[in-house]
């Protein structure tokens, strides 16, 4: 069903576990809590997660490079590392929001029609047939997994009339790691509220890159390297998996800067930048 990607999954998973054993040496019980999550970074915000018997996909973007005219024209520089026809069946799409092409492009909209369930914001549910909207802290159970919508802020306080409503997600299942997917969130305060409400997070998929289109001056629309480090501090010893940090002109920081700031903060062992197009187990 999953073509050539799954054919190598066993060997890739083993490599991923070995790498993480070294990377997280000295941290508390993260390894035993995170050895049942398969991560495939397809590009931008698009990540396939295999978790508790289900396959999830975040923010589907499968278009090739191009321009997206609008109030602000977005420029995509790189296509997906995995073609859409090799992604395989997806049980649940976790869509942080539907208004911006870097989180849901033309091919991604078509992909939604193939997914078993699509979860997003209440606004997205009004705009797209078949989408189920989750309010903040609202939960739904699919299979053995409880999925909770959690707060996100796509810019500075009060930005919603301009940037729209965005949601993050938390995945929980018995005997499995607790996984947080931030969506396009720029607020460390929102991360604090999530930890206060949910408790321990084992793996945090953070959307980074310091997205900035100039709408709010120098204030970014997603986490930058500095605020990502602050979020990591709030998240304790959670493994940080950064995505959505490259491939578009409006990202104002590099993943190398992110890596350096985690290093200087003494948190480099907490950071795992996932390779594009290669499935790993964390």
BALOBA-1460 file (C-alpha; in Angstrom, 3 decimals):
// residues 282
<rec num="1" residu="x" x="0.000" y="0.000" z="0.000"/>
<rec num="2" residu="x" x="2.856" y="2.391" z="0.795"/>
<rec num="3" residu="x" x="5.136" y="1.470" z="-2.107"/>
<rec num="4" residu="x" x="8.905" y="1.869" z="-1.888"/>
<rec num="5" residu="x" x="8.802" y="4.003" z="1.250"/>
<rec num="6" residu="x" x="7.557" y="1.190" z="3.454"/>
<rec num="7" residu="x" x="9.873" y="-1.338" z="1.847"/>
<rec num="8" residu="x" x="12.796" y="0.204" z="3.730"/>
<rec num="9" residu="x" x="10.913" y="1.254" z="6.846"/>
<rec num="10" residu="x" x="12.375" y="-1.472" z="9.040"/>
<rec num="11" residu="x" x="15.980" y="-0.574" z="8.327"/>
<rec num="12" residu="x" x="15.271" y="3.141" z="8.522"/>
<rec num="13" residu="x" x="13.492" y="2.743" z="11.836"/>
<rec num="14" residu="x" x="16.502" y="0.917" z="13.248"/>
<rec num="15" residu="x" x="18.854" y="3.669" z="12.097"/>
<rec num="16" residu="x" x="16.530" y="6.274" z="13.617"/>
<rec num="17" residu="x" x="16.514" y="4.512" z="16.986"/>
<rec num="18" residu="x" x="20.293" y="4.196" z="17.056"/>
<rec num="19" residu="x" x="20.758" y="7.857" z="16.236"/>
<rec num="20" residu="x" x="18.318" y="8.906" z="18.939"/>
<rec num="21" residu="x" x="19.990" y="6.711" z="21.532"/>
<rec num="22" residu="x" x="23.137" y="8.789" z="21.086"/>
<rec num="23" residu="x" x="21.340" y="12.105" z="20.641"/>
<rec num="24" residu="x" x="19.290" y="11.817" z="23.805"/>
<rec num="25" residu="x" x="21.935" y="10.222" z="26.018"/>
<rec num="26" residu="x" x="21.621" y="11.733" z="29.454"/>
<rec num="27" residu="x" x="18.035" y="12.920" z="29.102"/>
<rec num="28" residu="x" x="15.297" y="11.387" z="31.209"/>
<rec num="29" residu="x" x="13.023" y="8.618" z="30.022"/>
<rec num="30" residu="x" x="12.325" y="10.092" z="26.558"/>
<rec num="31" residu="x" x="13.547" y="7.036" z="24.670"/>
<rec num="32" residu="x" x="11.248" y="4.567" z="26.377"/>
<rec num="33" residu="x" x="8.341" y="6.934" z="25.816"/>
<rec num="34" residu="x" x="9.051" y="7.674" z="22.144"/>
<rec num="35" residu="x" x="9.976" y="4.379" z="20.499"/>
<rec num="36" residu="x" x="6.588" y="3.862" z="18.849"/>
<rec num="37" residu="x" x="6.272" y="6.883" z="16.550"/>
<rec num="38" residu="x" x="7.309" y="6.766" z="12.885"/>
<rec num="39" residu="x" x="8.012" y="10.144" z="11.302"/>
<rec num="40" residu="x" x="8.321" y="10.886" z="7.578"/>
<rec num="41" residu="x" x="8.978" y="14.537" z="6.711"/>
<rec num="42" residu="x" x="7.630" y="15.099" z="3.212"/>
<rec num="43" residu="x" x="8.401" y="18.819" z="3.126"/>
<rec num="44" residu="x" x="7.303" y="22.106" z="4.657"/>
<rec num="45" residu="x" x="4.554" y="21.397" z="7.207"/>
<rec num="46" residu="x" x="3.711" y="18.003" z="5.715"/>
<rec num="47" residu="x" x="4.661" y="15.085" z="7.955"/>
<rec num="48" residu="x" x="3.374" y="11.534" z="8.000"/>
<rec num="49" residu="x" x="3.094" y="10.095" z="11.508"/>
<rec num="50" residu="x" x="2.400" y="6.435" z="12.220"/>
<rec num="51" residu="x" x="1.088" y="6.283" z="15.752"/>
<rec num="52" residu="x" x="-0.922" y="3.767" z="17.778"/>
<rec num="53" residu="x" x="-2.065" y="1.836" z="14.721"/>
<rec num="54" residu="x" x="-3.150" y="4.906" z="12.725"/>
<rec num="55" residu="x" x="-1.516" y="6.975" z="9.991"/>
<rec num="56" residu="x" x="-1.696" y="10.751" z="10.356"/>
<rec num="57" residu="x" x="-0.677" y="13.500" z="7.943"/>
<rec num="58" residu="x" x="-0.135" y="17.123" z="8.906"/>
<rec num="59" residu="x" x="-0.966" y="20.068" z="6.599"/>
<rec num="60" residu="x" x="-0.912" y="18.433" z="3.127"/>
<rec num="61" residu="x" x="1.264" y="20.294" z="0.586"/>
<rec num="62" residu="x" x="2.221" y="18.382" z="-2.562"/>
<rec num="63" residu="x" x="2.467" y="21.053" z="-5.266"/>
<rec num="64" residu="x" x="5.689" y="21.613" z="-7.182"/>
<rec num="65" residu="x" x="7.410" y="25.021" z="-6.806"/>
<rec num="66" residu="x" x="5.371" y="28.024" z="-7.859"/>
<rec num="67" residu="x" x="3.695" y="31.265" z="-6.847"/>
<rec num="68" residu="x" x="0.415" y="31.742" z="-4.972"/>
<rec num="69" residu="x" x="-1.086" y="35.194" z="-5.615"/>
<rec num="70" residu="x" x="-3.226" y="36.796" z="-2.937"/>
<rec num="71" residu="x" x="-3.142" y="39.746" z="-0.556"/>
<rec num="72" residu="x" x="0.486" y="38.639" z="-0.133"/>
<rec num="73" residu="x" x="1.982" y="36.447" z="-2.856"/>
<rec num="74" residu="x" x="3.705" y="33.356" z="-1.467"/>
<rec num="75" residu="x" x="6.582" y="31.759" z="-3.366"/>
<rec num="76" residu="x" x="7.227" y="28.025" z="-3.037"/>
<rec num="77" residu="x" x="10.812" y="27.008" z="-3.783"/>
<rec num="78" residu="x" x="10.885" y="23.207" z="-3.409"/>
<rec num="79" residu="x" x="8.457" y="20.397" z="-4.088"/>
<rec num="80" residu="x" x="7.648" y="17.413" z="-1.867"/>
<rec num="81" residu="x" x="10.390" y="14.898" z="-1.077"/>
<rec num="82" residu="x" x="7.798" y="12.124" z="-1.434"/>
<rec num="83" residu="x" x="5.259" y="12.187" z="-4.302"/>
<rec num="84" residu="x" x="1.651" y="12.187" z="-3.245"/>
<rec num="85" residu="x" x="1.062" y="8.791" z="-4.875"/>
<rec num="86" residu="x" x="3.702" y="7.237" z="-2.573"/>
<rec num="87" residu="x" x="2.318" y="8.538" z="0.715"/>
<rec num="88" residu="x" x="-0.144" y="5.691" z="1.074"/>
<rec num="89" residu="x" x="-3.460" y="5.597" z="2.900"/>
<rec num="90" residu="x" x="-3.974" y="8.191" z="5.625"/>
<rec num="91" residu="x" x="-6.473" y="7.714" z="8.430"/>
<rec num="92" residu="x" x="-6.446" y="11.267" z="9.789"/>
<rec num="93" residu="x" x="-5.293" y="14.598" z="8.380"/>
<rec num="94" residu="x" x="-4.350" y="17.174" z="11.016"/>
<rec num="95" residu="x" x="-4.908" y="20.492" z="9.245"/>
<rec num="96" residu="x" x="-3.780" y="23.495" z="11.272"/>
<rec num="97" residu="x" x="-5.652" y="25.910" z="8.982"/>
<rec num="98" residu="x" x="-6.856" y="26.118" z="5.415"/>
<rec num="99" residu="x" x="-6.394" y="29.768" z="4.416"/>
<rec num="100" residu="x" x="-2.689" y="29.746" z="3.463"/>
<rec num="101" residu="x" x="-1.162" y="27.852" z="0.552"/>
<rec num="102" residu="x" x="1.977" y="26.915" z="2.468"/>
<rec num="103" residu="x" x="-0.216" y="24.814" z="4.771"/>
<rec num="104" residu="x" x="-2.780" y="23.577" z="2.268"/>
<rec num="105" residu="x" x="-1.973" y="23.901" z="-1.427"/>
<rec num="106" residu="x" x="-3.925" y="22.825" z="-4.496"/>
<rec num="107" residu="x" x="-2.729" y="19.212" z="-4.430"/>
<rec num="108" residu="x" x="-3.264" y="19.131" z="-0.685"/>
<rec num="109" residu="x" x="-6.898" y="20.115" z="-1.118"/>
<rec num="110" residu="x" x="-7.360" y="17.191" z="-3.479"/>
<rec num="111" residu="x" x="-5.617" y="14.897" z="-1.005"/>
<rec num="112" residu="x" x="-8.139" y="15.772" z="1.719"/>
<rec num="113" residu="x" x="-10.777" y="13.903" z="-0.273"/>
<rec num="114" residu="x" x="-8.840" y="10.646" z="0.151"/>
<rec num="115" residu="x" x="-8.330" y="10.793" z="3.933"/>
<rec num="116" residu="x" x="-10.506" y="8.912" z="6.377"/>
<rec num="117" residu="x" x="-10.966" y="11.935" z="8.661"/>
<rec num="118" residu="x" x="-9.852" y="15.569" z="8.393"/>
<rec num="119" residu="x" x="-9.575" y="17.576" z="11.606"/>
<rec num="120" residu="x" x="-9.053" y="21.334" z="11.594"/>
<rec num="121" residu="x" x="-10.520" y="24.588" z="12.877"/>
<rec num="122" residu="x" x="-14.275" y="25.235" z="13.037"/>
<rec num="123" residu="x" x="-13.782" y="27.819" z="10.296"/>
<rec num="124" residu="x" x="-12.152" y="25.276" z="8.014"/>
<rec num="125" residu="x" x="-15.096" y="22.960" z="8.627"/>
<rec num="126" residu="x" x="-17.395" y="25.688" z="7.320"/>
<rec num="127" residu="x" x="-15.279" y="26.282" z="4.220"/>
<rec num="128" residu="x" x="-14.394" y="22.699" z="3.238"/>
<rec num="129" residu="x" x="-16.869" y="19.848" z="2.973"/>
<rec num="130" residu="x" x="-16.013" y="16.828" z="5.084"/>
<rec num="131" residu="x" x="-13.765" y="18.629" z="7.566"/>
<rec num="132" residu="x" x="-14.490" y="18.268" z="11.273"/>
<rec num="133" residu="x" x="-13.680" y="21.364" z="13.294"/>
<rec num="134" residu="x" x="-12.249" y="21.179" z="16.799"/>
<rec num="135" residu="x" x="-12.548" y="23.985" z="19.291"/>
<rec num="136" residu="x" x="-9.637" y="24.538" z="21.676"/>
<rec num="137" residu="x" x="-9.482" y="21.646" z="24.171"/>
<rec num="138" residu="x" x="-12.146" y="19.669" z="22.304"/>
<rec num="139" residu="x" x="-11.236" y="16.000" z="21.860"/>
<rec num="140" residu="x" x="-12.248" y="13.249" z="19.483"/>
<rec num="141" residu="x" x="-11.285" y="9.573" z="19.681"/>
<rec num="142" residu="x" x="-10.373" y="7.689" z="16.519"/>
<rec num="143" residu="x" x="-9.282" y="4.092" z="16.958"/>
<rec num="144" residu="x" x="-7.199" y="4.027" z="20.125"/>
<rec num="145" residu="x" x="-6.074" y="7.650" z="19.790"/>
<rec num="146" residu="x" x="-7.533" y="10.705" z="21.498"/>
<rec num="147" residu="x" x="-6.884" y="13.859" z="19.448"/>
<rec num="148" residu="x" x="-7.300" y="17.213" z="21.163"/>
<rec num="149" residu="x" x="-7.394" y="20.600" z="19.485"/>
<rec num="150" residu="x" x="-5.078" y="23.021" z="21.273"/>
<rec num="151" residu="x" x="-4.453" y="26.775" z="20.997"/>
<rec num="152" residu="x" x="-2.157" y="28.336" z="18.414"/>
<rec num="153" residu="x" x="-1.483" y="31.943" z="17.460"/>
<rec num="154" residu="x" x="-0.301" y="32.776" z="13.934"/>
<rec num="155" residu="x" x="1.512" y="35.993" z="14.823"/>
<rec num="156" residu="x" x="1.311" y="38.569" z="17.641"/>
<rec num="157" residu="x" x="-1.588" y="38.871" z="20.059"/>
<rec num="158" residu="x" x="-4.700" y="40.062" z="18.236"/>
<rec num="159" residu="x" x="-3.481" y="38.887" z="14.823"/>
<rec num="160" residu="x" x="-6.457" y="36.636" z="14.102"/>
<rec num="161" residu="x" x="-8.439" y="39.094" z="11.916"/>
<rec num="162" residu="x" x="-5.441" y="39.216" z="9.556"/>
<rec num="163" residu="x" x="-3.872" y="35.765" z="9.803"/>
<rec num="164" residu="x" x="-6.895" y="33.653" z="10.702"/>
<rec num="165" residu="x" x="-7.596" y="31.064" z="13.373"/>
<rec num="166" residu="x" x="-5.066" y="28.234" z="13.666"/>
<rec num="167" residu="x" x="-5.125" y="25.064" z="15.724"/>
<rec num="168" residu="x" x="-2.536" y="22.680" z="17.076"/>
<rec num="169" residu="x" x="-3.150" y="19.072" z="18.077"/>
<rec num="170" residu="x" x="-2.198" y="16.670" z="20.854"/>
<rec num="171" residu="x" x="-2.254" y="12.905" z="20.261"/>
<rec num="172" residu="x" x="-2.615" y="10.526" z="23.209"/>
<rec num="173" residu="x" x="-3.040" y="6.767" z="23.494"/>
<rec num="174" residu="x" x="-2.457" y="4.199" z="26.228"/>
<rec num="175" residu="x" x="1.153" y="3.044" z="26.299"/>
<rec num="176" residu="x" x="2.177" y="5.563" z="23.645"/>
<rec num="177" residu="x" x="4.081" y="8.863" z="23.747"/>
<rec num="178" residu="x" x="2.071" y="12.049" z="23.975"/>
<rec num="179" residu="x" x="2.647" y="13.970" z="20.742"/>
<rec num="180" residu="x" x="2.105" y="17.701" z="20.253"/>
<rec num="181" residu="x" x="1.806" y="19.182" z="16.741"/>
<rec num="182" residu="x" x="2.022" y="22.960" z="17.011"/>
<rec num="183" residu="x" x="0.642" y="24.084" z="13.669"/>
<rec num="184" residu="x" x="1.579" y="27.641" z="12.645"/>
<rec num="185" residu="x" x="2.022" y="28.899" z="16.190"/>
<rec num="186" residu="x" x="4.300" y="31.778" z="17.150"/>
<rec num="187" residu="x" x="3.354" y="31.989" z="20.829"/>
<rec num="188" residu="x" x="5.367" y="30.494" z="23.689"/>
<rec num="189" residu="x" x="2.496" y="31.484" z="25.960"/>
<rec num="190" residu="x" x="0.211" y="29.090" z="24.046"/>
<rec num="191" residu="x" x="2.749" y="26.309" z="24.565"/>
<rec num="192" residu="x" x="2.765" y="27.041" z="28.300"/>
<rec num="193" residu="x" x="-1.028" y="26.776" z="28.414"/>
<rec num="194" residu="x" x="-0.906" y="23.433" z="26.582"/>
<rec num="195" residu="x" x="1.610" y="21.969" z="29.015"/>
<rec num="196" residu="x" x="-0.424" y="23.258" z="31.966"/>
<rec num="197" residu="x" x="-3.568" y="21.596" z="30.606"/>
<rec num="198" residu="x" x="-2.176" y="18.389" z="29.057"/>
<rec num="199" residu="x" x="0.830" y="17.645" z="31.234"/>
<rec num="200" residu="x" x="3.901" y="15.858" z="29.957"/>
<rec num="201" residu="x" x="4.635" y="16.056" z="26.230"/>
<rec num="202" residu="x" x="7.014" y="13.408" z="24.877"/>
<rec num="203" residu="x" x="7.405" y="14.562" z="21.267"/>
<rec num="204" residu="x" x="6.739" y="18.075" z="19.967"/>
<rec num="205" residu="x" x="6.502" y="18.692" z="16.231"/>
<rec num="206" residu="x" x="7.130" y="22.431" z="16.074"/>
<rec num="207" residu="x" x="6.513" y="24.600" z="13.007"/>
<rec num="208" residu="x" x="9.508" y="26.946" z="12.863"/>
<rec num="209" residu="x" x="11.332" y="29.068" z="10.262"/>
<rec num="210" residu="x" x="10.341" y="32.531" z="11.556"/>
<rec num="211" residu="x" x="7.754" y="32.960" z="8.817"/>
<rec num="212" residu="x" x="7.469" y="36.663" z="8.028"/>
<rec num="213" residu="x" x="5.649" y="38.432" z="5.202"/>
<rec num="214" residu="x" x="6.094" y="41.900" z="6.692"/>
<rec num="215" residu="x" x="2.503" y="42.236" z="7.864"/>
<rec num="216" residu="x" x="3.562" y="42.864" z="11.468"/>
<rec num="217" residu="x" x="6.992" y="44.330" z="10.836"/>
<rec num="218" residu="x" x="9.680" y="42.217" z="12.478"/>
<rec num="219" residu="x" x="7.198" y="40.103" z="14.444"/>
<rec num="220" residu="x" x="7.146" y="36.553" z="13.063"/>
<rec num="221" residu="x" x="4.145" y="34.407" z="12.200"/>
<rec num="222" residu="x" x="5.701" y="31.150" z="13.446"/>
<rec num="223" residu="x" x="8.348" y="30.233" z="15.985"/>
<rec num="224" residu="x" x="11.824" y="31.562" z="15.312"/>
<rec num="225" residu="x" x="14.973" y="29.954" z="16.667"/>
<rec num="226" residu="x" x="14.921" y="31.980" z="19.878"/>
<rec num="227" residu="x" x="11.258" y="31.318" z="20.660"/>
<rec num="228" residu="x" x="11.628" y="27.670" z="19.661"/>
<rec num="229" residu="x" x="14.304" y="27.328" z="22.353"/>
<rec num="230" residu="x" x="11.938" y="28.988" z="24.844"/>
<rec num="231" residu="x" x="9.185" y="26.575" z="23.815"/>
<rec num="232" residu="x" x="11.584" y="23.665" z="24.288"/>
<rec num="233" residu="x" x="12.311" y="24.871" z="27.823"/>
<rec num="234" residu="x" x="8.576" y="24.905" z="28.554"/>
<rec num="235" residu="x" x="8.229" y="21.417" z="27.087"/>
<rec num="236" residu="x" x="10.840" y="19.985" z="29.477"/>
<rec num="237" residu="x" x="12.651" y="16.992" z="27.988"/>
<rec num="238" residu="x" x="10.264" y="16.484" z="25.083"/>
<rec num="239" residu="x" x="11.969" y="15.583" z="21.840"/>
<rec num="240" residu="x" x="11.721" y="18.604" z="19.525"/>
<rec num="241" residu="x" x="11.078" y="17.760" z="15.863"/>
<rec num="242" residu="x" x="11.164" y="21.018" z="13.847"/>
<rec num="243" residu="x" x="9.408" y="21.228" z="10.477"/>
<rec num="244" residu="x" x="8.058" y="23.934" z="8.148"/>
<rec num="245" residu="x" x="11.354" y="25.799" z="8.242"/>
<rec num="246" residu="x" x="12.401" y="25.779" z="4.606"/>
<rec num="247" residu="x" x="11.131" y="25.661" z="1.036"/>
<rec num="248" residu="x" x="9.322" y="29.032" z="0.944"/>
<rec num="249" residu="x" x="10.643" y="32.565" z="0.459"/>
<rec num="250" residu="x" x="8.856" y="33.908" z="3.543"/>
<rec num="251" residu="x" x="10.907" y="31.843" z="5.984"/>
<rec num="252" residu="x" x="13.363" y="34.331" z="7.438"/>
<rec num="253" residu="x" x="15.610" y="31.937" z="9.384"/>
<rec num="254" residu="x" x="17.443" y="28.736" z="8.523"/>
<rec num="255" residu="x" x="17.427" y="25.369" z="10.222"/>
<rec num="256" residu="x" x="21.155" y="25.819" z="10.798"/>
<rec num="257" residu="x" x="20.451" y="28.890" z="12.932"/>
<rec num="258" residu="x" x="17.893" y="26.826" z="14.847"/>
<rec num="259" residu="x" x="20.470" y="24.100" z="15.397"/>
<rec num="260" residu="x" x="23.050" y="26.628" z="16.609"/>
<rec num="261" residu="x" x="20.716" y="28.300" z="19.097"/>
<rec num="262" residu="x" x="19.732" y="24.945" z="20.561"/>
<rec num="263" residu="x" x="23.438" y="24.137" z="20.842"/>
<rec num="264" residu="x" x="24.259" y="27.419" z="22.581"/>
<rec num="265" residu="x" x="21.310" y="26.896" z="24.928"/>
<rec num="266" residu="x" x="22.670" y="23.479" z="25.893"/>
<rec num="267" residu="x" x="19.633" y="21.730" z="24.392"/>
<rec num="268" residu="x" x="21.143" y="20.228" z="21.227"/>
<rec num="269" residu="x" x="20.400" y="16.687" z="22.435"/>
<rec num="270" residu="x" x="16.714" y="17.609" z="22.585"/>
<rec num="271" residu="x" x="16.561" y="18.593" z="18.890"/>
<rec num="272" residu="x" x="15.991" y="16.187" z="16.012"/>
<rec num="273" residu="x" x="15.741" y="17.777" z="12.568"/>
<rec num="274" residu="x" x="14.042" y="15.062" z="10.498"/>
<rec num="275" residu="x" x="15.569" y="14.160" z="7.142"/>
<rec num="276" residu="x" x="13.430" y="14.865" z="4.117"/>
<rec num="277" residu="x" x="11.954" y="11.784" z="2.466"/>
<rec num="278" residu="x" x="13.343" y="9.224" z="4.927"/>
<rec num="279" residu="x" x="11.124" y="7.625" z="7.549"/>
<rec num="280" residu="x" x="12.613" y="7.409" z="11.036"/>
<rec num="281" residu="x" x="11.374" y="6.045" z="14.338"/>
<rec num="282" residu="x" x="11.649" y="8.241" z="17.405"/>
